C-alpha cells in the first residue's frame, strides 16, 4: 500500500471506525489521463461500511468521506470513487 492509500485508510478508520474498509489504488487504470501522476497514487476507490452512515442519504455519506479526506482531495488525489454503506444495509 502506498503512502497516500495508507493516509486515506488511517483517516477513514479514525473518522468512522468502519466495520469494513477497502482502499483500492486505481491509478494504473488512468495512466496517461488527466490528473494521473507518474508515481500513481492519484485515483482511488473507497469501499466503507460504518454505523455513522445509518439513516444518511448517499450524498450525505459522500460528503462526510470527502470532508475526512479534504487534505488528500486538495493535493495528491485526483479522483475518488466512494461506495459508502450503512451498517444496516
N, C-alpha and C positions, 0 to 999 in steps of 0.2 A: 504494500500500500504506500502510495506517495505521500509527501508532506501535506499537500492540500487535502487529499482524501482523509488523512488522519485528523486534520483540524476539523473538517466537516463532521466526522464521526464523533469526535470529542465534544464539540459544541452541541450537537443534537442529543447526545447522551445526557449531558448536563442540563439542557433546557427541558427535555421531555421525559427522561427516564423511560424510554420506549420498551415495549415487550419484544419487538423485533425491529432491527435496523440493518439496512444494507446500503452501502455506499459503493457505487459502481463507476469506475472511470471509463467513460465512453470516448475519450479524446481520440483514440486511434481511428474511430469511425469518421472523424471530422478533419483528418489531416489534409491540409491544403485549403480548407474552407475559412471563411471569415471568423476571426476570433481564436483560431487554433494557434497554439504556441508550439515552438519546436520541441520543447520538453514534455508536451502533453499537459495533463492535469488542468484542463480548461473546460471540459464538458463532462457532466456527471448526471447520474440517475440516483435519486434517493428514494428508497422504499422504507417507510416507517409506520409503525403501528404504536399508538400511545393512547392512554386513557385521557390525556389532555385534550384530545380531539373529539371526545364524546360529545355529541349534540351540536357540533360545529359543521357549517357548510364546507364544501370542498375549498371554496375561495378563502374562507377564514383559516382553514388549516394551512393552506399555501402561504398566506400572509404571515402566520406565526413562524413557519420554517424560514421564509425569506428574511424576517426580522432577526432570527437567530443567526443567520448566515450573512448578514449585511456586509460585514467586512470582506468576506470572500467574494461576494457578488460584485462588490465595488472594485475588486482587484483581479485576482487570477482566474476566477470562474467566469467564463463567457456564457455558458448555458447550463441550466439545471432543470432536469425533469423531476417532478415531485409526485410520488404516489403515497399520500398520507391517508392512513386509515384509522378509524376509531377502534378502540378495543372491543366494542360491541358488534363490529362488522364481521 
